[in-house]
Amino acid sequence: MSYQCIEPAQAKTMLEQPLQIADIRDPASFAQGHLPGAVHLSNQNLEQFLQEADPDQPLLVVCYHGHSSQSAANFLAERGFDQVFSLNGGFEQWRGLYPELVSQD
């Protein structure tokens, strides 16, 4: 299994279909803003996420700038997720391009 890096425009299109989103940034950054429907993923809830997430549904991994999400995406692909994507440019680029598609807790 492997993952793909995708551009924000492709990720935006994917939001129209069932999509799991894992945000690996720190809790405070996640609370200040994240992609709609994103789940904050950390070492504390990783096992729960692996048990509850659907390995057959596409999974988008988001970090700050699109670097850390690649290793996390690779990790999740190795755990049996079929379609894993890493967001190029990360949340920072997403927020700049699509401020209307930023959710807050």
C-alpha positions as CSV (number, residue, x, y, z in Angstrom):
1,M,0.0,0.0,0.0
2,S,1.1,3.5,-0.6
3,Y,-0.2,7.1,-0.6
4,Q,-0.6,9.9,-3.0
5,C,0.2,13.6,-2.6
6,I,-2.6,15.8,-3.9
7,E,-3.1,19.4,-4.5
8,P,-5.7,21.4,-2.5
9,A,-8.0,21.7,-5.6
10,Q,-8.2,17.9,-5.8
11,A,-8.9,17.6,-2.1
12,K,-11.6,20.2,-2.4
13,T,-13.3,18.1,-5.1
14,M,-13.0,15.0,-2.8
15,L,-15.0,16.7,-0.1
16,E,-18.1,16.2,-2.2
17,Q,-17.8,12.4,-1.7
18,P,-17.4,10.4,1.6
19,L,-14.0,11.3,2.8
20,Q,-12.1,10.7,6.1
21,I,-9.8,13.5,7.1
22,A,-7.0,13.1,9.7
23,D,-5.4,16.3,10.9
24,I,-2.1,15.6,12.7
25,R,-1.3,19.2,13.8
26,D,-1.2,20.1,17.5
27,P,-4.6,20.4,19.3
28,A,-4.5,24.2,19.6
29,S,-3.9,24.7,15.9
30,F,-6.6,22.1,15.1
31,A,-9.1,24.0,17.4
32,Q,-8.3,27.3,15.6
33,G,-9.2,25.8,12.2
34,H,-9.3,22.6,10.2
35,L,-10.9,21.1,7.1
36,P,-14.6,20.4,7.5
37,G,-15.2,17.0,9.1
38,A,-11.5,16.5,10.0
39,V,-10.6,14.4,13.1
40,H,-7.6,15.5,15.2
41,L,-5.2,12.5,15.1
42,S,-2.5,12.2,17.7
43,N,-0.6,9.4,19.4
44,Q,-3.3,9.5,22.1
45,N,-6.1,8.5,19.9
46,L,-4.3,6.7,17.1
47,E,-5.4,3.2,18.1
48,Q,-9.0,4.3,18.5
49,F,-8.9,5.9,15.0
50,L,-7.4,2.7,13.5
51,Q,-10.3,0.7,15.0
52,E,-13.1,3.1,14.0
53,A,-12.0,4.4,10.6
54,D,-13.1,2.7,7.4
55,P,-10.1,1.3,5.6
56,D,-12.0,1.2,2.3
57,Q,-13.0,4.9,2.4
58,P,-10.5,7.5,1.1
59,L,-8.4,9.1,3.8
60,L,-6.8,12.6,3.5
61,V,-4.0,13.4,5.9
62,V,-3.3,17.1,6.7
63,C,-0.5,18.8,8.6
64,Y,0.9,22.3,8.6
65,H,2.7,22.5,5.3
66,G,2.4,19.1,3.7
67,H,5.6,17.4,4.9
68,S,4.7,15.5,8.1
69,S,1.5,14.3,6.6
70,Q,3.5,12.3,4.1
71,S,5.0,10.1,6.7
72,A,1.7,9.8,8.5
73,A,0.0,8.9,5.2
74,N,2.6,6.2,4.6
75,F,2.0,4.9,8.1
76,L,-1.7,4.7,7.6
77,A,-1.4,3.1,4.2
78,E,0.8,0.4,5.8
79,R,-2.0,-0.2,8.3
80,G,-4.4,-1.2,5.6
81,F,-6.0,2.0,4.3
82,D,-6.6,1.5,0.6
83,Q,-6.7,5.2,-0.6
84,V,-4.5,7.5,1.4
85,F,-3.7,11.0,0.4
86,S,-1.4,13.7,1.8
87,L,-2.4,17.3,1.2
88,N,0.3,19.3,-0.6
89,G,0.9,22.7,1.1
90,G,-0.9,21.5,4.2
91,F,-3.5,23.4,6.1
92,E,-1.7,26.7,5.7
93,Q,-2.1,26.6,1.9
94,W,-5.7,25.3,2.3
95,R,-6.7,28.2,4.6
96,G,-5.2,30.7,2.1
97,L,-7.1,29.2,-0.9
98,Y,-10.4,28.2,0.8
99,P,-11.0,30.3,3.9
100,E,-14.7,29.5,3.5
101,L,-13.9,25.8,4.0
102,V,-12.3,26.1,7.4
103,S,-14.1,24.8,10.4
104,Q,-13.5,25.7,14.0
105,D,-14.3,23.9,17.2
